Amino acid sequence: MASIAPRPAAQAQGFAEHPVTREAALLRLDAFLPQAGLVYAARRNEEHGAGRHHAVSRLSAALRRRLVSEAEVVARVRAAHGESADKFVTEVFWRSYFKGWLEARPQVWASWRGDLHRLDLRLGEDDGFAARHLAACRGETGIDCFDHWVEELEATGYLHNWARMQFASIWVFTLGLPWQLGARFFLDRLIDGDAASNTLSWRWVAGLHTRGKAYLADADRIARMTGGRFSPRGLATVARIPDEPPAPAAALPRAPLRWQAGVATVLWLTTEDLSLELEAALGDLDVRGVAVLASDGAVPADKTALGDGVQRAVARWHCPFRVCSSAEELAAFAHGEGAGQVLTGFATVGPALEAFPEMKRALRHAGLTLGEHRRAWDDRAWPHATKGFFALKEKIPQLIAAAGIR
Ligand SMILES: Cc1cc2nc3c(=O)[nH]c(=O)nc-3n(C[C@H](O)[C@H](O)[C@H](O)COP(=O)(O)OP(=O)(O)OC[C@H]3O[C@@H](n4cnc5c(N)ncnc54)[C@H](O)[C@@H]3O)c2cc1C
């Protein structure tokens, strides 16, 4: 059985609320800045519902695609609030942490993929299981907050972080559904859907990230934090942690594919990194063209973000661009523009990396190589993301100083 498809309305309202162009993201950052300090620390967990998530930045869709970078956002909030922005800065580092952790354990993504295959077979064979899953996906569980959050996610592509935690906890511990199916339900719908943050947050709630430490949703707390909007009944009072083998030991993250300065280049823009034109390390690059794959823009938010990224790259390098329907077409475009290599943002574990073999093959046939640019932010943060979050948290002052942020 295939994944239950998002309803057509998904993400329709998301664009205004969750910026997916650089300009809109910078405007949002400006607007959010006054409250990024102690106000954020005090109020970030308040959950007021769709259209009223004013206590949080709603920058995740932009950060996820690097329409704005972590470094830029952290620099702005530090300049405005100094150490009073510590809570917000720490949250931004959760993104870096999850990315680095998954880079060091790509098997966790691969085994999630395998589990989904197995669970889809079960959904096809076990009617009771399929009915429980369907009721959850349709928001027909009778648990008021959960059913409401399904509606909100379908309509906007977003849920507040705190709501995501309650949702995932109810999915796993109250409804007794596998975390893997819940992670897919989110990834298919979130406007900020991210392989690392999503998969690992679901594992964290289920008690698989910090072994034995699960997150159990509590009815009274939900009523309090939502201003009395919900009073869920029948929530699990015990967290039965799924019986799974421990995560593998951390390995060294994959090194970026090499590229050469001075070689004519076509930029392949993906939703991994859509502000490469601002990277000082690429300042002297001889860019002959900018290309995107049409398939990368299948989701409306990605299409808008890619269009925005292309516009800025073309304005920066004054070169032609092409929307390509296949890796072969992209290779032919690069060859036609006289390029010797194609450069792209570092492909992290997840769908981005899964697209690589096909692109490498097509480029090789055209006599071209593929290179990746990994940001210094990731190079510095990821080595500290191999254990629990606190090992990275301790390094935050050094990491932001190394990024030139005061
Ligand atoms: C079950 C579950 C699934 C999630 N799936 C995703 C996902 O697919 N993509 C995604 O980007 N985030 C995911 N998150 C993390 C978090 O919920 C969102 O990043 C956050 O809600 C985005 O809203 P915001 O930009 O207003 O956050 P703010 O509170 O304004 O935080 C600022 C930034 O910090 C980062 N951040 C904040 N909290 C977290 C966190 N817990 N983990 C990682 N980064 C964080 C984000 O980049 C965010 O934009 C998930 C969390 C849970 C519990």
PDBQT file of the ligand as one rigid body, heavy atoms in Angstrom, charges set to zero:
ROOT
HETATM    1  C1  LIG A 501       8.125  14.877  15.524  1.00  0.00    +0.000 C 
HETATM    2  C2  LIG A 501       8.881  16.092  15.021  1.00  0.00    +0.000 A 
HETATM    3  C3  LIG A 501       9.148  16.214  13.670  1.00  0.00    +0.000 A 
HETATM    4  C4  LIG A 501       9.866  17.332  13.181  1.00  0.00    +0.000 A 
HETATM    5  N1  LIG A 501      10.131  17.420  11.844  1.00  0.00    +0.000 NA
HETATM    6  C5  LIG A 501      10.839  18.476  11.370  1.00  0.00    +0.000 A 
HETATM    7  C6  LIG A 501      11.127  18.594   9.985  1.00  0.00    +0.000 A 
HETATM    8  O1  LIG A 501      10.785  17.740   9.159  1.00  0.00    +0.000 OA
HETATM    9  N2  LIG A 501      11.815  19.694   9.578  1.00  0.00    +0.000 N 
HETATM   10  C7  LIG A 501      12.223  20.674  10.446  1.00  0.00    +0.000 A 
HETATM   11  O2  LIG A 501      12.825  21.651  10.007  1.00  0.00    +0.000 OA
HETATM   12  N3  LIG A 501      12.000  20.558  11.755  1.00  0.00    +0.000 NA
HETATM   13  C8  LIG A 501      11.313  19.503  12.250  1.00  0.00    +0.000 A 
HETATM   14  N4  LIG A 501      11.051  19.427  13.590  1.00  0.00    +0.000 N 
HETATM   15  C9  LIG A 501      11.676  20.403  14.489  1.00  0.00    +0.000 C 
HETATM   16  C10 LIG A 501      10.815  21.642  14.823  1.00  0.00    +0.000 C 
HETATM   17  O3  LIG A 501       9.521  21.261  15.174  1.00  0.00    +0.000 OA
HETATM   18  C11 LIG A 501      10.742  22.673  13.701  1.00  0.00    +0.000 C 
HETATM   19  O4  LIG A 501      12.018  22.957  13.181  1.00  0.00    +0.000 OA
HETATM   20  C12 LIG A 501      10.137  23.975  14.226  1.00  0.00    +0.000 C 
HETATM   21  O5  LIG A 501       8.857  23.738  14.745  1.00  0.00    +0.000 OA
HETATM   22  C13 LIG A 501      10.076  24.988  13.139  1.00  0.00    +0.000 C 
HETATM   23  O6  LIG A 501       9.329  26.116  13.513  1.00  0.00    +0.000 OA
HETATM   24  P1  LIG A 501      10.029  27.529  13.689  1.00  0.00    +0.000 P 
HETATM   25  O7  LIG A 501      10.894  27.829  12.534  1.00  0.00    +0.000 OA
HETATM   26  O8  LIG A 501       8.964  28.514  14.024  1.00  0.00    +0.000 OA
HETATM   27  O9  LIG A 501      10.933  27.248  14.984  1.00  0.00    +0.000 OA
HETATM   28  P2  LIG A 501      11.643  28.237  16.008  1.00  0.00    +0.000 P 
HETATM   29  O10 LIG A 501      11.171  27.863  17.375  1.00  0.00    +0.000 OA
HETATM   30  O11 LIG A 501      11.501  29.649  15.622  1.00  0.00    +0.000 OA
HETATM   31  O12 LIG A 501      13.149  27.772  15.923  1.00  0.00    +0.000 OA
HETATM   32  C14 LIG A 501      14.110  28.404  15.071  1.00  0.00    +0.000 C 
HETATM   33  C15 LIG A 501      14.769  27.370  14.200  1.00  0.00    +0.000 C 
HETATM   34  O13 LIG A 501      15.484  26.432  14.996  1.00  0.00    +0.000 OA
HETATM   35  C16 LIG A 501      15.404  25.118  14.415  1.00  0.00    +0.000 C 
HETATM   36  N5  LIG A 501      14.688  24.253  15.354  1.00  0.00    +0.000 N 
HETATM   37  C17 LIG A 501      13.846  24.612  16.344  1.00  0.00    +0.000 A 
HETATM   38  N6  LIG A 501      13.444  23.538  17.042  1.00  0.00    +0.000 NA
HETATM   39  C18 LIG A 501      14.021  22.473  16.469  1.00  0.00    +0.000 A 
HETATM   40  C19 LIG A 501      14.008  21.071  16.738  1.00  0.00    +0.000 A 
HETATM   41  N7  LIG A 501      13.303  20.564  17.755  1.00  0.00    +0.000 N 
HETATM   42  N8  LIG A 501      14.734  20.259  15.926  1.00  0.00    +0.000 NA
HETATM   43  C20 LIG A 501      15.458  20.763  14.894  1.00  0.00    +0.000 A 
HETATM   44  N9  LIG A 501      15.528  22.078  14.621  1.00  0.00    +0.000 NA
HETATM   45  C21 LIG A 501      14.819  22.915  15.384  1.00  0.00    +0.000 A 
HETATM   46  C22 LIG A 501      14.609  25.288  13.127  1.00  0.00    +0.000 C 
HETATM   47  O14 LIG A 501      15.517  25.494  12.068  1.00  0.00    +0.000 OA
HETATM   48  C23 LIG A 501      13.799  26.545  13.383  1.00  0.00    +0.000 C 
HETATM   49  O15 LIG A 501      13.434  27.201  12.199  1.00  0.00    +0.000 OA
HETATM   50  C24 LIG A 501      10.332  18.321  14.099  1.00  0.00    +0.000 A 
HETATM   51  C25 LIG A 501      10.045  18.188  15.455  1.00  0.00    +0.000 A 
HETATM   52  C26 LIG A 501       9.316  17.101  15.912  1.00  0.00    +0.000 A 
HETATM   53  C27 LIG A 501       9.021  16.984  17.394  1.00  0.00    +0.000 C 
ENDROOT
TORSDOF 0
